[in-house]
Amino acid sequence: MSCPSTQSGEQIEPLRYLSRVEAEAIEKELLEDYKFGRQQLIEIWGHASAMAVTKVFPLPSLPRKQPTVLVVCGPDQNGAIGLVCARHLRVFEYEPTIFYPKRSLNSLYRDFTTQCEKMDIPFLSYLPTEVQLINDAYNVVIDAILGADAEPGEVKEPYTSILATLKQIRIPIVSLDVPSGWDVETGNSEGISPDVLVSLAAPKQCATRFLGRHHILAGRFLPYDVQKKFELNLPEYPGTECVVSL
């Protein structure tokens, strides 16, 4: 997709795909220089992720009578984004269920968990290894397991088994920011193959190897000076939307 410039008359530049170092530098600048809180960033990204899901899978389009969604959360920040995504999907009248096998001791992440519990979002005690059970129960699976900071070669149980199961399911998978099992720069080694990739704030280099149906950019909040400093060349969002298709 060509990316419109923010100023008329400027040359249109291609969208920038971030390395691991660049993604970390942007997050550091937001936290330290712009005084965003980590909870604030996770909330923004989780809400935007939920909006992306609603754009690709609006309620009337879901094949099952119940608008069920399975959200699989990892132990770190990407998992917390998944928790927020699930909460917003519940507000949007979807029926999320969360699988969160290793709950973080981080008090911030525990707060996100409590919010989901208070909204009566069910948590699975285990993920069925019989793939057909997942196919029959849910419309979509959201992969919020491993984020941009994960090293694919260091994936351990229970996540190796979870990824092995998710590779076999037939229903669509939506990956948040980086598909689990992918290197943030070089892409898919032993990871899953999602139907939808939701890039948060700006796409990572691995997104150039994404072959699924929909690539969505989500999280319309980056200050203009940050966009300019890192030469992101982000596309224009339609109207007041916080998501845009790439």
DOKEBA-993395 format. One record per residue: x, y, z of N, C-alpha, C, O in turn. Coordinates in steps of 0.05 Angstrom, whole numbers, plus 32768, in hexadecimal, padded with zeros to 4 digits. Each point is the difference from the previous one (the first is absolute). Example, Ala and Ser with C-alpha at 12.3 -4.5 7.8 and 13.67 -1.06 7.14 Angstrom:
DOKEBA-993395
81087F8E809C7FEE8018800080128018800080158000800D/7FE480157FE58010801880017FF18016800E800A80168004/
This chain:
DOKEBA-993395
80117FE880007FEF80188000801280198000801280028010/7FE880107FDE800F801980007FF8801180187FE87FFF8008/802A801080037FFB800E80197FFF801E7FFB8014800C7FF9/7FD58001800A7FFE801C7FFA80118010801380047FF98018/8007801D7FDF8010801180117FED801180117FE980047FFA/80228006801D7FEF800F80127FFF801E7FF77FEE800E8009/80237FFA7FE68001801B7FF67FFD80007FE1800F7FF17FF3/7FDF801E80027FFD80007FE38019800B7FF3800D8012800B/7FFA7FE37FDF801880087FF180197FF18008801480017FF2/7FEC7FF0802580177FF1800780017FE67FF07FEB7FF67FF7/802D8000800580037FE77FF27FF57FE9801280057FFF8018/7FEC7FEF7FDB7FF57FE9800F80167FEB8004800C7FF77FED/7FF98002802C80157FED80067FF37FE580087FE98000800A/80267FEA7FF37FF47FE680077FFE7FFD801E800F800C800F/7FDE7FE47FF97FFC7FFA801C80197FF3800C800C7FEE7FF4/7FFB801B802480187FF5800E7FF97FE780107FED8000800F/80237FEB7FEE7FFD7FE8801080167FFF8014801880027FF9/7FE17FFC802180138005801680107FE780077FF67FE98000/8023801B800680117FEB800C7FF97FFE801D7FF18011800B/801A7FDB80027FFB7FFD801D800B8019800F7FF3800A8012/80257FFF7FE7800C8017800D7FEF80197FFD7FFC800F8013/7FFA7FF57FD57FEF80177FFB7FE67FFF800F7FF78014800B/7FFC7FD57FF67FE77FFD800F80058006801E7FF0800D800D/80267FE87FFD80068005801D8006801E80057FF9800B8014/801580027FD88006801C80047FE7801280007FFF8013800F/7FEE7FE67FE07FE7800F7FFF7FF17FFD801B7FF78014800B/80077FD47FFE7FF27FFB801A800F800F80177FF3800B8011/80277FF47FEF8010800E80147FFB801E7FFF7FFD800D8015/80017FFE7FD37FFC801D7FFE7FE4800780097FFC8015800E/7FF07FDB7FEC7FE5800580097FFE7FFF801F7FF38011800C/801B7FDC80007FFF7FFD801D80108015800E7FF7800B8015/80207FFB7FE180138012800F7FFD801D7FF97FFF80128011/7FFF7FF47FD57FFF801C7FF77FE4800B7FFF7FFB80178008/7FF27FD97FEF7FE480097FFD7FEF7FF980197FE980088001/80237FE980127FF27FFA80197FE67FF07FFD7FEE80038010/80117FED7FDB7FEB7FED7FFF80057FEB801680177FF98005/7FD47FFE800880037FEA80137FFF7FE57FF17FF37FFF7FEB/80197FED80207FFE7FE57FF37FE37FF77FFF7FF87FF47FED/7FFA801080297FE47FF880007FF0800F7FEA7FEF7FF47FF3/8018802580097FF380107FEB80057FF57FE47FEE7FFD7FF0/802C7FFB800B80077FF57FE67FF17FE57FFB7FF67FFC7FEB/800A7FF3802A7FF37FE67FFD7FE280047FFB7FF57FF17FF0/7FFF8022801E7FE480057FFC7FFA800A7FE37FED7FF77FF3/8024801C80047FFC800A7FE480037FE97FEC7FEF7FFD7FEE/80267FF3801580047FEA7FED7FEB7FEA80027FF87FF57FEC/7FFF8006802C7FEB7FEB80047FE680097FF47FF27FF07FF2/8006802980127FE8800B7FF4800280007FE27FED7FF77FF2/802980128003800480017FE37FFF7FE37FF47FF67FFC7FEA/80167FF180247FFF7FE47FF77FE37FF67FFE7FF87FF37FED/7FF8801380287FE47FF87FFF7FF1800E7FE97FF07FF37FF3/8016802680087FF4800E7FE980077FF27FE67FEF7FFD7FEE/802A7FFB801080097FF27FE77FF07FE67FFD7FF87FF97FE9/80047FF8802C7FF17FE77FFF7FE480067FF67FF57FF17FF0/7FFE8024801B7FE580067FF87FFE80097FE27FEB7FFB7FF4/802A80108002800080087FE380017FE87FEE7FF27FFF7FEC/801F7FEE801B80047FE87FEF7FEA7FEC80057FF77FF27FED/7FFF800C802C7FEC7FEC80077FE8800D800E7FFC7FFC8018/7FF580157FD97FE8800C800D7FED7FEB80097FFE7FEA7FF5/7FF3801C80207FEE7FEC800C7FEE7FF27FEC7FFD7FE88001/7FF680267FEC7FEE7FF27FEE800E7FEC7FED7FF37FEF7FF5/802780148008800F7FEF7FED80097FE5800D80097FEE7FF2/7FF580108028800B7FE8800E7FF07FE87FF97FE780018000/80267FE87FFA7FF27FE97FF77FF07FF280167FEC7FF27FFA/801B8011801F7FF27FF380167FEB8012800C800280187FFF/7FEA7FDB800C7FEA800F800C800A801280177FF880178003/80197FDD800E800C800F8016801A800E7FF680107FF37FF3/7FF4802780138018800E7FF780197FFA8010800C8012800C/7FFB7FD57FF580167FF78012801B80067FF480057FFC7FE8/800D800C8029801C80067FF980127FF580167FFB80048017/801A7FEE7FE180147FF68013801880127FFF800C80047FEB/7FFC8007802C80178012800280167FF180107FFC7FFA8017/801A80007FDC80167FF1800D801680148007800B800C7FEF/7FFA7FF6802B80128015800B801A7FF4800A80007FEC800F/801680217FEA801A7FF9800B8005800E801A7FEF800F800A/80297FED80028006800A801B8009801D80008002800C8016/800480007FD3800D801A80007FED80167FF47FE77FFC8001/802480197FF47FEF80177FF87FEC7FF87FEB7FE9800A8001/801E7FE57FEC7FED7FF97FEB7FE87FF2800C7FE980037FF7/801C7FED801E7FEA7FF3800D7FED8014800E7FE87FFD8000/80248018800C7FF08015800D7FEF800F7FEB7FE980078005/80237FFD7FE37FF1800D7FEB7FE87FEE7FF87FEA800A7FFA/801B7FDB80067FEA7FEE7FFA7FEA800180157FE87FFE7FF9/801F800680207FEC800280157FEE80197FFC7FE87FFF8002/802580177FF77FF180197FFB7FEF7FFC7FE77FE980097FFF/80227FEB7FEC7FF07FFA7FE87FE77FF080077FEB80067FF6/80187FE5801A7FE97FF080087FEB8010800E7FE87FFD7FFB/8021801580177FED8010800F7FF080127FED7FE880038003/8026800A7FEA7FF180117FED7FEE7FF07FEE7FEA80097FF9/801F7FDF7FFF7FEE7FEF7FF07FE67FFA800F7FEB7FFE7FF4/80187FFD80267FE87FFB80107FEE801880007FE77FFC7FFD/8024801C80057FEF80187FFF7FF280037FE47FEA80097FFE/80247FED7FEE7FF580027FE47FED7FE87FFA7FF87FFC7FEA/80017FF5802B7FEC7FEB7FFF800A7FE67FF37FEF7FF07FF7/802B800D8007800B7FE57FF980007FF0801A7FFC800B8016/800A7FDC7FE880027FEE8017801C7FF4800280057FE97FF7/800E80268014801B7FF7800280047FEC80177FF380018014/801F7FEC7FE7800A7FEE8015801E80037FFF800C80027FEB/80017FFE802D801C80048001800E7FE780097FF87FF28013/801E80077FE080137FEC800A801A800E8007800D800A7FEF/7FF97FF5802B8017800F800B800F7FED80127FFE80028019/80127FEC7FDB800B7FEA801080158008801580027FF28015/800D80237FE68014800980147FFB801D8007800A80127FF2/7FE77FF280237FF9801C80078018800F800B800F7FF58011/7FF480237FE68017801180087FFC8008801D7FEA8004800A/802D7FFF80047FFF800B801B8000801F80007FFD800C8015/800780007FD48000801D7FFD7FE4800A80097FEC7FF87FF6/8015801C801D7FE68009800B7FEF800D7FEA7FE77FFF8002/8025800E7FEB7FF1800D7FEA7FF17FEB7FF07FE880037FFA/80267FE780007FF27FEB7FF07FEB7FF280117FEB7FF77FF6/801A800780247FEB7FF480127FE7801180007FEA7FF68001/801A80257FFD7FE880127FFF7FF07FFA7FE77FE780008001/80277FFD7FE87FF17FFA7FE77FF17FE680037FEA7FFD7FF6/80227FEF80177FF37FE680047FE7800480117FEB7FF57FFA/8017801A801C7FE9800580117FE9800E7FF17FE97FF98004/801E801A7FEB7FEB800D7FF07FF17FEC7FEF7FE780027FFE/80277FEC7FF67FF27FEB7FF07FEF7FEE80117FE97FF97FF8/80217FFF801F7FF17FEF80127FE7800E800A7FEA7FF48002/8018802680047FE98010800A7FEB80037FEA7FE880048006/80207FFA7FE17FED80017FEA7FF67FE57FF77FF37FFD7FEB/80127FEF80267FF67FE57FFC800A7FF37FE67FF27FF17FF3/802780178005800C7FF27FE9800C7FE6800A801180018012/7FE87FE97FE3800A7FE6800A801D7FFC7FF9800A80097FEB/80057FE98027801B7FF87FFB80017FE27FFE7FF67FF28012/801780047FD980047FE37FFE80167FF680128014800E8004/7FE87FDB800880157FF4801080147FF17FEF80177FFB8009/7FE27FFD7FDF80127FF37FEE7FF780047FE37FE880067FFC/802A7FF77FF17FF980037FE47FFD7FE47FF580127FEF8002/7FD6800A7FF37FFD7FE57FF580157FFA7FEB800580107FEE/80067FD8801380137FF87FEC7FF17FF47FE8800B7FFD7FEA/7FDC7FFC801A7FEF7FF77FE97FF780187FF17FEE800F8009/801E7FF57FE07FFC80197FF17FE380057FF97FF680178000/7FFB7FD47FFA7FE480037FF87FEF800D80157FED800E7FFA/801A7FEE801F7FF1800D80168003801E7FFE7FEC800F8005/802B7FFB7FF48004801D7FFC7FF2800A7FE87FF280148001/80107FDD7FE97FF280077FE77FE2800280047FF380127FF5/80027FDC801B7FE3800080047FF6801580147FE980087FFF/8028800180137FF7801180168003801E7FFA7FF28010800B/80217FF77FE38006801C7FFC7FFF80097FE380037FEF7FEE/7FF9802B800E8001800B7FE5801C80087FF880087FFE7FE9/8007800C802A801A800C7FFC80127FFB80187FF67FFE8016/80247FFF7FE580137FFE8016801380197FFE800A80067FEA/7FFA8007802C801280178001801A7FF7800D80007FF78017/8016800C7FDB801A7FF98009800D8018800D800A80127FF2/7FF67FEE8029800E8015800F80157FF38012800380078017/800B7FE67FDD80127FEF8010801C800D8003800980078016/80047FFB7FD3801C800A80008001801A7FF07FF680017FEA/8017801380208001801A7FF3801B80057FF2800F7FED7FFB/7FF6802C8000801880087FF180197FFB801080167FFE7FF5/7FE88000802680187FFC801080077FE3800480147FF9800D/7FDC7FF47FE880057FE4800480157FF67FEC800180097FE9/800F7FE4802080147FF27FEF7FF47FE57FF87FFC7FEF8011/7FFF800D7FD57FF37FE77FF8800F7FE780097FF37FEC8007/802780147FF9800F7FE980087FFF7FFA801E80097FEB8009/7FEB802780067FFF7FFD801D7FE47FF9800A7FFB80028018/7FF37FF87FD67FE47FF9800880007FE6800F800B7FEC7FF7/7FE8801480207FFF7FE980127FE47FF880057FED800E7FF8/800F7FDB80157FE67FF780087FF480138014800F800C8010/7FD77FF87FF07FEC7FF27FF07FFC800B7FE47FEF7FF77FF1/8022801D80087FFA800F7FE780077FF07FE77FF380037FEB/80217FEB801680067FF07FE97FE97FEE7FFA7FF97FFC7FE8/7FFA7FF8802C7FE97FEF7FFB7FE880107FF67FF17FF77FEF/800B8021801C7FEA80117FF8800380077FE27FED7FFF7FF1/802C80098007800480077FE47FFC7FE87FEE7FF580037FEA/80137FE6801F7FFC7FE77FF07FE27FFB7FFC7FF87FF87FEA/7FF8800D802A7FE37FFD7FFD7FF480157FEE7FF07FFA7FEE/8019802080157FF580157FF080077FFD7FE27FF180097FEF/80267FEA800C80077FFC7FE47FED7FEE7FF17FFE80007FE8/7FF27FF080277FEF7FEC7FF47FE380097FFE7FF07FF37FF2/80088023801B7FE480087FFF7FF8800B7FE58011800A7FF1/7FD57FF480097FF680097FE67FF3801C80017FFE800E7FEC/7FFA7FFA802C7FF3801B8002801580157FFF80187FFB8005/7FE0801E7FF4801480157FFC800F8007801A7FF57FFF8016/802580087FE78010800A80168007801D7FFA800880087FEA/7FF58009802B8009801C7FFF8018800380137FFE7FFB8018/8019800C7FDD8018800480108003801E80067FFD80117FEF/800A7FF5802B8004801B8008801E80077FFE80107FF5800F/7FF6801E7FE1801A800C7FFB80147FEE7FF2800A80077FEB/7FFD7FE2802180127FED7FF47FF47FE480037FFA7FF88017/80037FF97FD47FF57FE4800380127FF08012801980017FFE/7FDB7FF1801580107FF0801380117FEB7FF27FF77FF27FEF/8023800D801A80137FEE7FF48010800D7FEA80137FF47FF5/7FE680258003800E800F7FEB80168011800D7FFD800A8016/80197FF87FDC8014801480077FF6801C7FF77FF580027FEA/800F801280267FF4801A7FFA800B800C7FE67FF480117FF3/80247FE68005800C800A7FE87FFF7FEC7FE87FF980087FEA/800E7FDF801B80037FED7FEA7FE77FF07FFB7FFE7FF27FEC/7FEF800F80277FE67FF37FFA7FFE7FE3800A80097FF98016/7FE97FF77FDA7FF67FE6800980157FEA7FFE800A7FFA7FEA/7FFE7FFB802D80117FE87FFF7FEE7FE880087FFB7FEF7FEF/7FFC801180297FEE7FEA80097FE6800C800B7FF27FF3800F/800780257FE87FE9800D800B7FE67FF97FF280007FF07FED/7FEA801C801C7FE67FFB7FF57FFC80127FE7801080127FFB/7FDB7FE87FF57FFB800F7FE87FE4800D80027FEC7FF37FF9/8013802580127FE6800C80057FF2800A7FE7800D80057FEB/7FD97FFC80167FF0800C7FEA8001801E80017FFE800E7FEC/80057FFD802C7FFF801D800580188008801180057FF28014/800980237FE48016800B80117FF8801C80077FFA80117FEF/80067FF5802B7FFA801B800A801B800C800A80097FF98015/800280197FDA8019800D80087FF9801780127FEE80107FFA/80207FF2801D7FFA80158014801280187FFD80187FFD8001/7FDC801A7FFA800E801A7FFD800F80027FE57FFB80137FF1/80167FD98009800E7FFF7FE680077FE37FFB80067FF18013/7FFB80077FD480067FE37FFA801D7FFA8005801280117FFD/7FF37FD6800B801B7FF68004800A7FF37FE67FF07FF97FEF/802A80038010800C7FF57FE77FF47FE57FF87FFE7FFA7FE8/7FFB7FF6802B7FF57FE57FFA7FE680027FF07FF97FED7FF3/7FF9802A800F7FE780037FF280037FFF7FE27FED7FFA7FF1/802B800B800580057FFE7FE37FFD7FE37FF67FFD7FFB7FE8/80047FF2802A7FFE7FE47FFA7FE47FF480067FFC7FE87FFE/7FF2802A800A7FE57FF780077FF07FFB7FE67FFF80117FEE/7FF57FD780107FF27FF87FE87FE27FFC80057FF27FF47FEF/8004801580287FE47FFC80067FEE80137FF18008800F7FEE/7FDE7FF1801A7FEC800F7FF17FFF801E80067FFB80107FEF/800A7FF7802B7FFC801B800880188009801280067FF38013/800680247FE58014800C80117FF5801B80097FFA80127FEF/80027FF1802B7FF48018800B8014800F8011800E7FF48010/7FF380267FEC8010801180127FED800C80157FEC800C7FF9/801B7FF180207FEE80088016800F8010801580177FFA8007/7FDC801B8004800C801080148008801B7FF6801780057FFB/7FD5800C80018005801B7FF48005801480167FEE800E8009/802B7FF38000800580128017801D800B8000800780118010/800A7FE57FDD801C800880018003801E7FFB7FF5800A7FEB/8018800580268005801C7FFB800E80057FE580117FF07FF8/7FE880267FFB800C80057FE5801E80018001800D7FF67FEE/7FFF80158027801D80028002800D7FE5800180167FFC7FF6/7FDC7FF18017800B7FE480017FFE7FF37FE480137FF37FF8/7FD780127FFB7FFD7FF57FE58016800B7FEE800B7FF27FEF/7FFA802880148014800D7FEF801D7FF7800780107FFA7FEE/7FF68004802B801B7FF8800980077FE47FF680167FFC7FF7/7FD77FF2800A80057FE47FF77FF87FFB7FE380017FE97FF7/7FF7802C7FFB7FF97FFF7FE37FED7FE97FFB80047FEF7FEF/7FE6801080207FED7FEA7FFF7FEF80017FE77FF87FEB7FF5/8002802D80007FF080027FE87FE67FF180027FF87FF17FEE/7FFA801380287FE77FF180057FEB80097FEC7FFF80177FF8/7FEF7FD680017FEA80087FEE7FEC8011800F7FFF80028018/7FF0800C7FD87FEA800F800C7FEA7FED800A7FF97FEE7FF2/7FFD801880257FEA7FF1800B7FE6800C7FF57FFE80197FFD/7FEE7FD77FFC7FE7800B7FF67FF1800E80177FFC7FF58015/7FFB80247FE67FF0800E8014800C8001801B801780088003/7FDA7FEE8011800B8000801B80067FE3800980027FFB8018/80027FF37FD580067FE48006801B7FFD800E801280107FFB/7FF17FDC8016801A7FFA800C800D7FE77FF380147FF7800A/7FE07FFF7FE1800B7FE97FF17FFE80067FE27FEF800F7FF7/80247FE67FFA800180047FE3800B7FE67FF380137FF4800B/7FE280047FDF800A7FE97FF1801980077FF1800280157FF4/80117FD9800C801980047FF17FFF7FEE7FE7801380007FF0/
